[in-house]
Amino acid sequence: MNPILRISGWLDEARLSADLEPDAMALATVGADGRPSVRVVLCRGLDARGIRFFTNYDSRKGHELETHPEAAVVFLWPSLNRQLRIEGRIEKLTPSESDAYFHARPRGHQISGFVSPQSQPIASLDELRAKSAEAVAKFEGAEIPRPDHWGGYLLRPRAVEFWTRGDDRLHDRLRCELVDGEWREARLAP
Ligand SMILES: Cc1cc2nc3c(=O)[nH]c(=O)nc-3n(C[C@H](O)[C@H](O)[C@H](O)COP(=O)(O)O)c2cc1C
């Protein structure tokens, strides 16, 4: 069975749960040297194709995804005793999809996305604050254009694992894998 519906149900339940950052997911990528790196990003939507997130295309993750368009994410919802793992291919969202999300963000977030050279060394945060103030003045009363270096990605699931805590470490693990265009399910030992 296609796991997208179940992912959607788990995300809905997480958003109603006591967990503070239900949309936060650890995103793992691989560098050109084959070394993994991981950081937290926010899941900003799910559709039949997969999961969306937004970031700086020139960041470390952006460069890694350019070289290896493959990623793995994991959500942890402690109050629900659930973990959700998703692996798959990455593609960029279309410019119009990125525009729509960028312009829906609070203006301050748009400004930061505009001025922050994510993952690059900077002299100080004050330097960025000064750049932000300049951008605020420059765009006063006008729409802030989405910079080319900022946009969204789609993670298209190839493998998904639904993990639920069980008694005595007998956790339930349901793994769904796309094989020749068909979803196959298997129960894995905990
Ligand atoms: C709860 C939380 C949510 C975050 N959400 C995002 C996000 O949606 N997009 C993003 O680019 N960075 C987000 N970050 C910051 C990233 O963890 C990371 O510091 C940044 O993207 C740079 O990563 P990189 O140098 O590996 O590319 C978030 C951090 C936390 C703790």
The ligand as a Gaussian input file, in Angstrom:
#p B3LYP/6-31G(d) Opt

LIG

0 1
 C       13.758000      23.210000      14.691000
 C       14.640000      23.660000      13.551000
 C       14.069000      23.908000      12.302000
 C       14.865000      24.317000      11.224000
 N       14.264000      24.479000      10.007000
 C       15.046000      24.800000       8.938000
 C       14.466000      24.861000       7.623000
 O       13.268000      24.583000       7.407000
 N       15.282000      25.210000       6.599000
 C       16.613000      25.489000       6.775000
 O       17.298000      25.811000       5.803000
 N       17.184000      25.401000       7.995000
 C       16.440000      25.061000       9.076000
 N       17.010000      24.948000      10.333000
 C       18.467000      25.208000      10.455000
 C       19.240000      23.951000       9.996000
 O       19.236000      22.985000      11.037000
 C       20.708000      24.249000       9.607000
 O       21.366000      24.933000      10.645000
 C       20.813000      25.091000       8.326000
 O       19.849000      24.714000       7.373000
 C       22.206000      24.975000       7.714000
 O       22.488000      23.612000       7.428000
 P       23.652000      23.188000       6.409000
 O       24.847000      24.064000       6.697000
 O       23.934000      21.745000       6.689000
 O       23.134000      23.383000       4.995000
 C       16.257000      24.520000      11.416000
 C       16.826000      24.259000      12.673000
 C       16.033000      23.838000      13.706000
 C       16.692000      23.542000      15.044000

